[in-house]
Amino acid sequence: MPESAEPAKVNGKSVEVTQPGAVRIRRALISVSDKRGIVEFAKGLEELGIQIISTSGTATELADNGVKVTGVSEYTGSPEILGGRVKTLHPAVHAGLLAKLDEQEHVDQLNAEGLGTIDLVVVNLYPFQRYANRRGVSDTEVLEQIDIGGPTMVRASAKNFKFTAVVVSPESYDAVLEELAEDSCTLGLETRESLAVDAFNYTAQYEAAISQWFNERTGNVPDQFVRVYEKSVDLPYGENPHQRAAYYAEVGSRTDLLSMVGQEQGKDLSFNNLLDLDAGRRLIDEFELPCCAILKHNNPCGIAVSNSLEDAYDKALHTDPLSAFGGIYVFNREVDAALATKLVEHFVELIFAPGYTDEALSILGQKENLRVLVNGERRIWPVSDPDLRGVRGGLMLQDRDVDIDPRDAMQIVTQAQPTEKQWGDMLFAWRVCKHVKSNAIVLGRDLATLGIGAGQMSRVDSVKLAVKKARGDLDGAVMASDAFFPFADGAEVGIKAGVTTIIQPGGSKRDAEVVKACDDAGIAMVFTGRRHFRH
């Protein structure tokens, strides 16, 4: 060990027995990939008389900016080897991080070996996620961004928070410096424990990203599913006022429900708002034409596409104006003044659109509690992202139901053949159907819903509900069912109400009876061969 490094002493003092609440910061080790604010932070430490040890890249950055630095190789007496893969993995570092200073044996060993304490560790890790998400990056490049020494130092310091402080975020620098300056270079036990929590969350996030990258390479459902979620916003309450709630976004996710979403006005978002918004965003993603979807309690009460957004709104609202009261309205085009004028005539909880004209925002501003969200996200939700459902003590994972069922894979099973217009309406209703809670029935015409039956325990009851919601005038309508008709009665209720075309998966033991009911009525029916339950 080079004599000049003097690892056992800072300002001429050997290591002494210390109680957890009275730890003074005398020596700091700094090794950061994210160098935002690090020079200013190091200068602040230096002004307080704290010795600074640093690794190669960070040491150069600090020295070039006038900070006095002891290189980690000088401190340990060992060079960085294997191209920098091994530099801080040394007893001189980790004994200084892990020593329990309230135990005489640990203190005696440090002094006997000439090893000093490292009281503050400032570390953030190689940018693994940034490299892993790049296009065209090689596996070798990604693997080299798996940090080894950094996480080891972070975990060691966090484990020993009673005697060592660890800082992993540049956002913490100001507060740490302020406390050090105010309290004679000490950080309180509560502060050190809080920093340790941040540190373990940070390394958990890092390891989860690495695990995810390796699992995605296989393309299989992983044996261990590891994700990290970070609180994005506290919510006023959950599904009911007595339930606490918050919204968490997945760390490292390319997009999330509220990514690039701004709120123009209105009350805070609620738990139920977010549930409905998630359902609405999934639904309108099915369509490219101007589209309006109105949702309530996680189900669509009306949806339509048209050549104009205002017309789509009119048709969607006509489906079930009673249920639309207090719903959320989701659009895939800019809202203009004419549409905004219609929207403020009703009680609307939330509006979500990719943009608003200035005049539209002025009109919507008449309802100060109305939540108005603007969608600035232009990235596509990756198809590979799984669907997750929380259950008691666990999590269920499945592929998202995003496939578009091709028309040429469907089978016409009746004597009557659908017209091109009926095909258009059927495919529209079929896409809507998979976003309705099972058992799901969608009645539609002219690319708009007429009646929706959702969440009933029997399929025939869903048909009856959809017919009732439609309030008559179903002549020429199509009917979509998310799963097969177990009996002919469901199809017969629709036919009696005026349905002239049915689309359903097929596969029932009584398919022949259902087909016969359609043939007897002279209407067309198509089997898709695929169901779309949504529980």
C-alpha positions as CSV (number, residue, x, y, z in Angstrom):
1,M,0.0,0.0,0.0
2,P,1.6,3.3,-1.0
3,E,2.4,5.4,2.0
4,S,1.0,8.5,0.3
5,A,-2.5,7.1,0.2
6,E,-2.8,6.7,4.0
7,P,-6.0,4.7,3.8
8,A,-6.2,4.2,7.6
9,K,-6.1,7.9,8.4
10,V,-7.9,11.1,7.4
11,N,-6.5,14.3,8.8
12,G,-4.1,12.2,10.9
13,K,-6.9,10.2,12.7
14,S,-7.1,6.4,13.0
15,V,-10.4,4.6,12.9
16,E,-12.2,4.8,16.3
17,V,-15.2,3.0,17.7
18,T,-18.3,5.0,16.7
19,Q,-22.0,4.7,17.5
20,P,-24.5,4.7,14.5
21,G,-26.0,8.1,15.3
22,A,-22.7,10.0,15.4
23,V,-21.0,9.1,12.1
24,R,-19.0,11.8,10.5
25,I,-18.2,11.8,6.8
26,R,-14.4,12.1,6.3
27,R,-13.8,10.1,3.1
28,A,-16.0,9.8,0.0
29,L,-15.6,7.4,-3.0
30,I,-17.1,8.8,-6.2
31,S,-17.7,6.7,-9.3
32,V,-20.5,7.8,-11.6
33,S,-21.7,7.1,-15.1
34,D,-24.2,10.0,-15.0
35,K,-21.9,13.0,-14.4
36,R,-24.7,15.6,-14.0
37,G,-23.8,17.9,-11.1
38,I,-20.9,15.7,-9.9
39,V,-18.2,18.4,-10.2
40,E,-20.2,20.9,-8.1
41,F,-21.0,18.2,-5.6
42,A,-17.4,17.1,-5.3
43,K,-16.2,20.7,-4.9
44,G,-18.8,21.0,-2.1
45,L,-17.4,18.0,-0.4
46,E,-13.8,19.2,-0.8
47,E,-14.7,22.6,0.8
48,L,-15.9,20.7,3.8
49,G,-12.6,18.9,4.1
50,I,-13.8,15.5,2.9
51,Q,-11.2,13.4,1.1
52,I,-12.3,12.2,-2.3
53,I,-11.3,8.9,-3.9
54,S,-12.4,8.2,-7.4
55,T,-12.2,5.7,-10.3
56,S,-10.6,6.5,-13.7
57,G,-13.3,8.2,-15.8
58,T,-14.8,10.1,-12.9
59,A,-11.3,11.0,-11.4
60,T,-10.3,12.5,-14.7
61,E,-13.5,14.6,-14.9
62,L,-13.0,15.9,-11.3
63,A,-9.3,16.6,-11.7
64,D,-9.9,18.4,-15.0
65,N,-12.3,20.7,-13.1
66,G,-9.8,21.4,-10.2
67,V,-11.0,18.9,-7.6
68,K,-8.2,17.1,-5.7
69,V,-8.7,13.4,-6.2
70,T,-7.0,10.2,-4.9
71,G,-7.3,7.6,-7.6
72,V,-8.8,4.3,-6.4
73,S,-5.7,2.4,-7.7
74,E,-3.5,4.7,-5.5
75,Y,-5.8,4.1,-2.6
76,T,-5.9,0.3,-2.9
77,G,-2.3,-0.2,-4.1
78,S,-3.7,-2.3,-6.9
79,P,-4.0,-1.2,-10.6
80,E,-7.3,-1.4,-12.5
81,I,-7.1,-4.6,-14.5
82,L,-9.0,-6.5,-17.2
83,G,-9.8,-3.4,-19.1
84,G,-11.4,-1.8,-16.1
85,R,-13.6,-4.7,-15.2
86,V,-11.8,-4.9,-11.8
87,K,-11.0,-1.7,-10.0
88,T,-13.0,-1.3,-6.8
89,L,-13.3,-5.0,-5.9
90,H,-10.7,-4.8,-3.2
91,P,-10.6,-5.3,0.6
92,A,-9.3,-1.7,1.0
93,V,-12.6,-0.5,-0.5
94,H,-15.1,-3.0,0.9
95,A,-13.7,-3.4,4.4
96,G,-14.0,0.4,4.6
97,L,-17.7,0.2,3.5
98,L,-18.8,-2.8,5.5
99,A,-17.0,-2.4,8.9
100,K,-19.4,-2.2,11.9
101,L,-17.8,0.7,13.7
102,D,-19.6,0.1,17.0
103,E,-17.7,-3.3,17.3
104,Q,-14.2,-3.1,18.7
105,E,-13.1,-6.2,16.7
106,H,-13.9,-4.6,13.4
107,V,-12.2,-1.3,14.3
108,D,-9.1,-3.2,15.5
109,Q,-8.9,-5.1,12.3
110,L,-9.1,-2.0,10.2
111,N,-6.3,-0.3,12.1
112,A,-4.2,-3.5,12.1
113,E,-4.5,-3.9,8.4
114,G,-4.0,-0.1,7.7
115,L,-7.5,0.1,6.2
116,G,-9.6,3.2,6.6
117,T,-13.4,3.8,6.4
118,I,-15.1,5.0,3.4
119,D,-18.0,7.0,4.9
120,L,-19.8,8.2,1.7
121,V,-20.2,6.4,-1.6
122,V,-21.5,8.3,-4.6
123,V,-22.2,5.8,-7.4
124,N,-24.5,5.4,-10.3
125,L,-24.2,2.6,-12.7
126,Y,-23.3,1.9,-16.3
127,P,-26.2,2.9,-18.6
128,F,-27.3,-0.7,-19.3
129,Q,-30.9,0.2,-20.3
130,R,-29.9,2.9,-22.7
131,Y,-27.6,0.5,-24.5
132,A,-30.1,-2.4,-24.5
133,N,-32.8,-0.2,-26.1
134,R,-30.6,1.0,-28.9
135,R,-31.2,-0.2,-32.4
136,G,-28.4,-2.2,-34.0
137,V,-26.3,-2.6,-30.8
138,S,-24.5,-5.9,-30.5
139,D,-24.9,-8.3,-27.6
140,T,-21.2,-7.8,-26.7
141,E,-21.7,-4.1,-26.3
142,V,-24.8,-4.6,-24.1
143,L,-23.0,-7.1,-21.9
144,E,-20.1,-4.7,-21.3
145,Q,-22.7,-2.3,-19.8
146,I,-23.5,-4.7,-17.0
147,D,-21.9,-3.0,-14.0
148,I,-20.3,-5.2,-11.4
149,G,-18.2,-3.1,-9.0
150,G,-20.8,-0.3,-8.9
151,P,-23.8,-2.4,-7.6
152,T,-21.4,-4.2,-5.2
153,M,-20.4,-0.9,-3.6
154,V,-24.0,0.4,-3.5
155,R,-25.3,-2.7,-1.9
156,A,-22.4,-2.9,0.7
157,S,-22.9,0.8,1.6
158,A,-26.7,0.4,1.9
159,K,-26.4,-2.7,4.0
160,N,-24.1,-0.8,6.3
161,F,-26.2,2.3,6.4
162,K,-25.7,2.7,10.2
163,F,-22.1,3.7,9.4
164,T,-21.9,4.5,5.6
165,A,-24.0,6.8,3.4
166,V,-24.7,6.0,-0.2
167,V,-26.0,8.4,-2.9
168,V,-27.2,7.1,-6.2
169,S,-29.1,10.0,-7.7
170,P,-27.8,13.5,-8.7
171,E,-31.1,14.8,-7.5
172,S,-30.0,14.0,-3.9
173,Y,-26.7,16.0,-4.1
174,D,-28.0,19.4,-2.9
175,A,-29.8,17.9,0.1
176,V,-26.8,15.9,1.2
177,L,-24.5,18.8,0.9
178,E,-26.8,21.0,2.8
179,E,-27.1,18.5,5.7
180,L,-23.3,18.0,5.8
181,A,-22.7,21.8,5.9
182,E,-25.3,22.3,8.6
183,D,-24.3,19.4,10.9
184,S,-20.5,19.5,11.0
185,C,-20.0,16.9,8.2
186,T,-22.4,14.4,9.6
187,L,-25.4,12.7,8.0
188,G,-28.1,11.6,10.4
189,L,-29.1,8.0,10.7
190,E,-32.6,8.7,9.3
191,T,-31.0,10.3,6.2
192,R,-28.6,7.4,5.7
193,E,-31.4,4.9,6.0
194,S,-33.5,6.8,3.5
195,L,-30.6,6.9,1.1
196,A,-30.2,3.1,1.6
197,V,-33.8,2.6,0.6
198,D,-33.1,4.6,-2.6
199,A,-30.0,2.6,-3.2
200,F,-31.7,-0.9,-3.0
201,N,-34.5,0.3,-5.2
202,Y,-32.0,1.5,-7.7
203,T,-30.1,-1.8,-7.8
204,A,-33.3,-3.8,-7.9
205,Q,-34.3,-1.7,-10.9
206,Y,-31.0,-2.3,-12.6
207,E,-31.0,-6.1,-12.0
208,A,-34.6,-6.2,-13.3
209,A,-33.6,-4.5,-16.6
210,I,-30.8,-7.1,-17.1
211,S,-33.1,-10.0,-16.2
212,Q,-35.7,-8.7,-18.7
213,W,-33.1,-8.3,-21.5
214,F,-31.9,-11.9,-21.0
215,N,-35.5,-13.3,-20.8
216,E,-36.6,-11.4,-24.0
217,R,-33.7,-13.0,-25.9
218,T,-35.3,-16.4,-25.4
219,G,-38.8,-15.3,-26.5
220,N,-40.3,-17.7,-23.9
221,V,-42.5,-17.0,-21.0
222,P,-39.8,-16.6,-18.3
223,D,-39.5,-18.8,-15.2
224,Q,-39.0,-15.6,-13.2
225,F,-40.8,-12.5,-14.1
226,V,-39.0,-9.4,-12.8
227,R,-40.2,-5.9,-13.2
228,V,-39.7,-2.7,-11.2
229,Y,-42.4,0.0,-10.9
230,E,-41.8,3.5,-9.8
231,K,-44.5,5.7,-8.3
232,S,-45.6,8.3,-10.8
233,V,-48.4,10.0,-9.0
234,D,-50.4,9.7,-5.8
235,L,-54.1,9.2,-6.5
236,P,-56.9,10.8,-4.3
237,Y,-58.2,7.3,-3.5
238,G,-58.7,3.9,-5.1
239,E,-61.9,2.4,-6.6
240,N,-63.6,3.6,-3.4
241,P,-62.8,6.6,-1.1
242,H,-61.6,4.4,1.7
243,Q,-58.9,2.8,-0.4
244,R,-55.4,4.4,-0.7
245,A,-54.0,4.4,-4.2
246,A,-51.1,5.5,-6.4
247,Y,-50.1,5.0,-10.1
248,Y,-46.8,3.3,-10.8
249,A,-45.1,3.3,-14.1
250,E,-42.8,0.4,-15.1
251,V,-39.2,1.5,-14.9
252,G,-37.5,1.4,-18.4
253,S,-40.8,0.8,-20.2
254,R,-40.9,2.4,-23.7
255,T,-44.4,3.8,-23.0
256,D,-46.9,3.8,-20.2
257,L,-50.4,4.9,-19.7
258,L,-49.4,8.5,-18.8
259,S,-46.2,8.8,-20.7
260,M,-46.1,12.1,-22.7
261,V,-49.6,12.9,-21.4
262,G,-50.3,16.4,-20.1
263,Q,-53.3,17.7,-18.2
264,E,-54.7,21.0,-19.5
265,Q,-57.2,21.5,-16.7
266,G,-59.5,19.8,-14.2
267,K,-59.4,17.8,-11.0
268,D,-56.7,15.3,-10.1
269,L,-56.9,12.0,-11.9
270,S,-58.6,9.2,-10.0
271,F,-57.9,5.4,-9.9
272,N,-61.1,4.8,-11.9
273,N,-60.2,7.5,-14.4
274,L,-57.0,5.6,-15.1
275,L,-58.7,2.3,-15.5
276,D,-61.2,3.7,-18.0
277,L,-58.4,5.6,-19.8
278,D,-56.4,2.4,-20.2
279,A,-59.4,0.7,-21.7
280,G,-60.2,3.6,-23.9
281,R,-56.7,3.9,-25.3
282,R,-56.6,0.2,-26.1
283,L,-59.9,0.5,-27.9
284,I,-59.2,3.5,-30.1
285,D,-55.8,2.0,-31.1
286,E,-57.8,-0.5,-33.1
287,F,-58.9,2.2,-35.6
288,E,-57.2,4.7,-38.0
289,L,-60.2,6.7,-39.1
290,P,-61.5,9.5,-36.8
291,C,-62.8,7.7,-33.8
292,C,-64.6,8.5,-30.5
293,A,-65.0,6.0,-27.7
294,I,-67.1,6.7,-24.6
295,L,-66.3,4.5,-21.6
296,K,-67.9,3.9,-18.2
297,H,-66.7,1.4,-15.5
298,N,-64.1,0.0,-17.9
299,N,-66.6,-0.8,-20.6
300,P,-67.4,1.1,-23.8
301,C,-70.9,2.6,-23.8
302,G,-70.5,3.8,-27.4
303,I,-67.9,3.9,-30.1
304,A,-67.9,5.0,-33.7
305,V,-65.6,5.9,-36.6
306,S,-66.4,8.3,-39.3
307,N,-64.9,10.8,-41.8
308,S,-65.2,13.5,-39.2
309,L,-64.5,13.4,-35.4
310,E,-67.7,15.3,-34.7
311,D,-69.8,12.8,-36.5
312,A,-68.0,9.9,-34.8
313,Y,-68.8,11.6,-31.5
314,D,-72.5,12.0,-32.4
315,K,-72.8,8.3,-33.3
316,A,-71.0,7.1,-30.2
317,L,-73.1,9.2,-27.9
318,H,-76.3,8.0,-29.6
319,T,-75.5,4.4,-28.6
320,D,-76.2,4.9,-24.9
321,P,-76.5,8.6,-23.8
322,L,-77.7,7.6,-20.4
323,S,-74.7,5.5,-19.6
324,A,-72.4,8.1,-21.1
325,F,-73.3,10.5,-18.2
326,G,-70.1,10.9,-16.2
327,G,-68.0,8.8,-18.7
328,I,-64.7,9.5,-20.2
329,Y,-64.4,10.5,-23.9
330,V,-61.4,9.3,-25.9
331,F,-60.5,10.7,-29.3
332,N,-57.8,10.0,-31.9
333,R,-57.9,13.4,-33.5
334,E,-57.7,17.0,-32.4
335,V,-60.8,18.4,-30.7
336,D,-62.1,21.6,-32.3
337,A,-64.5,24.3,-31.1
338,A,-67.6,22.7,-32.6
339,L,-66.9,19.4,-30.8
340,A,-66.0,21.2,-27.6
341,T,-69.3,23.0,-27.6
342,K,-71.1,19.7,-27.8
343,L,-69.0,18.2,-25.0
344,V,-69.7,20.9,-22.5
345,E,-73.4,20.2,-22.9
346,H,-73.0,16.9,-21.0
347,F,-71.5,15.8,-17.7
348,V,-68.1,14.5,-18.8
349,E,-65.5,13.2,-16.3
350,L,-62.5,13.3,-18.6
351,I,-61.5,14.0,-22.2
352,F,-58.4,12.5,-23.9
353,A,-57.2,13.6,-27.3
354,P,-54.0,14.2,-29.2
355,G,-54.7,17.9,-29.3
356,Y,-57.1,20.8,-28.9
357,T,-57.5,24.1,-30.7
358,D,-57.1,27.2,-28.5
359,E,-60.8,27.9,-29.0
360,A,-61.7,24.4,-27.9
361,L,-59.7,24.7,-24.7
362,S,-61.4,28.0,-24.0
363,I,-64.8,26.4,-24.3
364,L,-63.9,23.4,-22.2
365,G,-62.5,25.7,-19.6
366,Q,-66.1,26.6,-18.8
367,K,-66.2,23.3,-16.8
368,E,-63.4,23.9,-14.4
369,N,-63.6,20.4,-12.9
370,L,-63.5,18.6,-16.3
371,R,-60.3,16.7,-16.7
372,V,-58.7,17.6,-20.1
373,L,-55.8,15.4,-21.1
374,V,-53.6,15.9,-24.2
375,N,-51.8,12.9,-25.6
376,G,-48.3,13.7,-26.8
377,E,-47.2,10.1,-27.1
378,R,-46.3,9.1,-30.6
379,R,-44.4,6.0,-29.9
380,I,-46.2,2.6,-30.4
381,W,-46.8,0.4,-27.5
382,P,-44.5,-2.6,-28.1
383,V,-46.4,-5.7,-29.0
384,S,-44.0,-7.8,-26.9
385,D,-45.1,-6.1,-23.7
386,P,-47.2,-8.6,-21.7
387,D,-50.6,-8.1,-20.2
388,L,-50.4,-8.4,-16.4
389,R,-53.3,-9.1,-13.9
390,G,-52.8,-8.9,-10.2
391,V,-54.3,-11.6,-8.1
392,R,-54.1,-12.3,-4.4
393,G,-50.4,-12.8,-3.6
394,G,-49.5,-13.2,-7.3
395,L,-49.5,-12.0,-10.8
396,M,-50.8,-13.6,-14.0
397,L,-49.1,-12.9,-17.3
398,Q,-50.4,-13.3,-20.9
399,D,-49.7,-12.0,-24.4
400,R,-51.8,-8.9,-25.1
401,D,-54.8,-9.5,-27.3
402,V,-53.7,-7.2,-30.1
403,D,-53.9,-9.4,-33.2
404,I,-56.2,-8.2,-36.0
405,D,-58.2,-11.3,-37.2
406,P,-57.9,-11.4,-41.0
407,R,-61.0,-11.6,-43.0
408,D,-59.6,-14.2,-45.4
409,A,-59.2,-16.6,-42.4
410,M,-62.9,-16.3,-41.5
411,Q,-65.6,-18.8,-42.7
412,I,-69.0,-18.0,-44.0
413,V,-71.2,-20.8,-42.6
414,T,-74.6,-19.8,-43.9
415,Q,-76.3,-19.9,-47.2
416,A,-76.7,-16.1,-47.2
417,Q,-73.5,-14.2,-48.1
418,P,-72.5,-10.9,-46.3
419,T,-72.5,-7.8,-48.5
420,E,-69.3,-5.6,-48.5
421,K,-71.1,-3.1,-46.2
422,Q,-72.0,-5.9,-43.8
423,W,-68.4,-7.1,-43.9
424,G,-67.3,-3.6,-42.9
425,D,-69.8,-3.4,-40.0
426,M,-69.0,-6.9,-38.9
427,L,-65.3,-6.3,-38.7
428,F,-65.8,-3.0,-36.9
429,A,-68.1,-4.7,-34.3
430,W,-65.7,-7.6,-34.0
431,R,-62.8,-5.3,-33.1
432,V,-65.0,-3.5,-30.5
433,C,-66.2,-6.7,-29.0
434,K,-62.8,-7.8,-27.7
435,H,-62.7,-4.6,-25.5
436,V,-66.1,-5.3,-23.9
437,K,-66.2,-7.4,-20.6
438,S,-67.4,-10.9,-21.2
439,N,-69.9,-12.2,-22.0
440,A,-69.8,-9.5,-24.7
441,I,-72.3,-8.7,-27.4
442,V,-71.9,-5.7,-29.8
443,L,-74.7,-4.5,-32.1
444,G,-73.5,-2.1,-34.8
445,R,-74.4,-0.5,-38.1
446,D,-72.6,2.1,-40.3
447,L,-69.4,1.7,-38.3
448,A,-71.0,2.7,-35.1
449,T,-72.3,0.8,-32.1
450,L,-76.0,0.6,-31.6
451,G,-76.1,-1.4,-28.4
452,I,-73.6,-3.2,-26.1
453,G,-74.2,-6.0,-23.7
454,A,-71.4,-6.5,-21.3
455,G,-70.5,-8.6,-18.3
456,Q,-73.5,-10.9,-18.1
457,M,-73.2,-14.4,-16.8
458,S,-75.2,-15.9,-19.7
459,R,-74.7,-15.0,-23.4
460,V,-78.4,-14.7,-24.2
461,D,-78.7,-12.1,-21.4
462,S,-75.9,-10.1,-23.0
463,V,-77.9,-10.2,-26.3
464,K,-81.1,-9.1,-24.5
465,L,-79.2,-6.3,-22.8
466,A,-77.6,-5.1,-26.0
467,V,-81.0,-5.1,-27.7
468,K,-82.5,-3.1,-24.8
469,K,-79.7,-0.6,-24.9
470,A,-80.2,-0.1,-28.6
471,R,-83.7,1.2,-28.0
472,G,-85.2,-0.3,-31.2
473,D,-84.3,0.3,-34.9
474,L,-81.9,-2.6,-35.4
475,D,-83.0,-3.3,-38.9
476,G,-79.9,-4.3,-40.9
477,A,-77.6,-4.3,-37.8
478,V,-74.7,-6.7,-37.3
479,M,-74.1,-8.6,-34.1
480,A,-70.7,-9.6,-32.8
481,S,-70.2,-12.1,-30.0
482,D,-66.8,-12.5,-28.2
483,A,-67.3,-16.3,-27.9
484,F,-69.5,-18.9,-29.4
485,F,-73.3,-19.2,-28.9
486,P,-73.8,-22.3,-26.7
487,F,-77.5,-22.4,-27.9
488,A,-79.4,-20.9,-30.7
489,D,-81.5,-18.7,-28.4
490,G,-78.9,-15.8,-28.4
491,A,-78.8,-15.6,-32.2
492,E,-82.7,-15.9,-32.3
493,V,-83.1,-12.9,-29.9
494,G,-80.8,-10.8,-32.2
495,I,-82.6,-12.0,-35.4
496,K,-86.0,-11.1,-33.9
497,A,-84.7,-7.6,-33.1
498,G,-83.6,-7.0,-36.7
499,V,-80.0,-8.3,-36.9
500,T,-79.1,-9.4,-40.4
501,T,-75.5,-10.5,-40.0
502,I,-73.7,-12.3,-37.1
503,I,-70.0,-12.7,-36.5
504,Q,-68.8,-15.1,-33.8
505,P,-65.9,-17.6,-33.1
506,G,-67.9,-20.8,-33.6
507,G,-66.9,-24.0,-31.9
508,S,-70.0,-24.9,-29.9
509,K,-71.4,-28.4,-29.9
510,R,-74.6,-26.8,-31.1
511,D,-73.1,-24.8,-34.0
512,A,-75.4,-26.6,-36.4
513,E,-78.5,-25.4,-34.5
514,V,-77.2,-21.8,-34.5
515,V,-76.4,-22.0,-38.3
516,K,-79.9,-23.4,-38.9
517,A,-81.5,-20.5,-37.0
518,C,-79.7,-18.1,-39.3
519,D,-80.5,-20.0,-42.5
520,D,-84.2,-20.2,-41.5
521,A,-84.1,-16.4,-41.1
522,G,-82.2,-15.9,-44.3
523,I,-79.3,-14.0,-42.6
524,A,-75.5,-14.4,-42.9
525,M,-73.2,-15.7,-40.2
526,V,-69.4,-15.8,-40.1
527,F,-67.1,-17.9,-37.9
528,T,-63.8,-16.3,-37.0
529,G,-62.3,-19.3,-35.3
530,R,-60.9,-17.2,-32.5
531,R,-62.6,-15.9,-29.3
532,H,-61.8,-12.7,-27.4
533,F,-62.8,-13.0,-23.8
534,R,-62.1,-10.1,-21.5
535,H,-62.6,-10.8,-17.9
